[in-house]
Amino acid sequence: MTTAKKIVLDCFENMFVHKDFAAAGRDVHPDFVTHSPGFPSGRDAFVEAMRNSPLADADVAVKRVIADDEHVVVHLHVVRPGEELGAAIVDIVRVEDGLIVEHWDVKQPVPPGAGMF
């Protein structure tokens, strides 16, 4: 496993599985930039926004991970309480000097019968 891949998976596991936002934040650069609408940049602001987002109560499963040098792509299945099918999310993360520095994502509802996961 590449170092970047391990850093990103550790962060995601802490954030989405263990709900340990402080531990997740240790993998994020203080000047972190996200290109996800509705979420603030900056480590502390982003981690706090995630702690208070609907994702904090969701069941999140990592389905695929692709790593290429400093970029890591994570395909997630996210099911919030009360949802049946949930959403597919692809996060693209850039790691530099051992910390997550940049983030992009795309999201879509899981269509009925899609067999996506």
C-alpha positions in Angstrom: 0.0 0.0 0.0 1.4 3.4 -0.9 1.9 5.9 1.9 -0.7 8.3 0.4 -3.2 5.6 0.3 -2.6 4.6 3.9 -2.9 8.2 5.1 -6.2 8.7 3.3 -7.7 5.4 4.4 -6.6 6.0 8.0 -8.3 9.5 7.9 -11.5 8.1 6.3 -11.7 5.2 8.7 -11.2 7.5 11.7 -13.8 10.0 10.4 -16.5 7.7 9.0 -16.1 4.4 10.9 -14.8 5.4 14.4 -16.3 8.9 14.3 -13.0 10.0 15.8 -12.8 13.5 14.2 -9.7 14.6 16.2 -7.8 11.5 14.9 -9.0 12.2 11.3 -7.8 15.8 11.6 -4.3 14.7 12.4 -4.0 13.5 8.7 -5.1 16.8 7.3 -2.9 19.9 6.6 -3.9 23.1 8.5 -4.3 24.9 5.1 -6.3 22.0 3.6 -8.5 23.1 0.6 -11.7 21.4 -0.4 -13.5 22.0 -3.7 -16.7 20.4 -2.3 -19.6 22.9 -2.4 -21.0 23.7 1.1 -17.9 22.6 3.0 -15.2 25.0 4.2 -11.5 24.8 3.6 -9.0 24.7 6.4 -8.5 21.6 8.6 -10.3 22.8 11.7 -13.3 24.2 9.9 -13.6 21.2 7.6 -13.3 18.6 10.4 -15.9 20.5 12.4 -18.2 20.7 9.4 -17.9 17.0 8.9 -18.6 16.3 12.6 -21.9 18.3 12.1 -22.8 17.0 8.7 -25.4 14.3 7.8 -22.4 12.0 7.0 -21.6 11.8 10.7 -24.6 9.6 11.3 -24.3 7.6 8.1 -23.1 4.1 7.5 -20.1 4.5 5.2 -18.4 1.6 3.4 -15.2 2.0 1.3 -15.7 0.0 -1.9 -12.7 0.9 -4.0 -9.4 2.7 -3.6 -7.1 3.8 -6.4 -3.8 5.5 -5.6 -1.4 7.2 -8.0 1.6 9.0 -6.4 0.1 11.9 -4.5 -3.6 11.3 -5.5 -5.9 8.8 -4.0 -9.5 8.1 -5.2 -11.9 6.5 -2.8 -15.3 5.1 -3.9 -17.8 5.1 -1.0 -21.3 3.8 -0.4 -23.0 6.1 2.1 -26.4 5.2 3.6 -27.9 7.7 6.0 -30.4 6.7 8.6 -33.8 6.2 7.0 -32.4 5.7 3.5 -32.6 2.4 1.7 -30.2 2.7 -1.2 -28.0 5.6 -0.1 -25.5 7.5 -2.3 -22.3 6.7 -4.2 -19.5 9.2 -3.5 -16.1 9.4 -5.1 -13.5 11.4 -3.2 -10.3 12.5 -4.9 -7.7 13.5 -2.4 -4.2 14.9 -2.8 -1.5 14.1 -0.2 1.7 16.2 0.2 4.4 15.7 2.8 2.3 13.1 4.7 -0.8 15.2 5.0 -4.1 15.6 3.0 -3.9 19.0 1.4 -6.7 19.0 -1.2 -10.1 17.3 -1.9 -12.7 17.0 -4.6 -15.8 14.9 -4.7 -18.7 13.8 -6.9 -21.9 12.3 -5.5 -25.0 10.5 -6.9 -28.0 8.7 -5.5 -27.8 4.9 -5.9 -30.5 4.2 -8.5 -32.9 1.2 -7.8 -31.6 -2.0 -9.4 -28.2 -0.5 -10.3 -26.2 -3.3 -8.8 -23.5 -0.6 -8.2 -22.2 -2.2 -5.0 
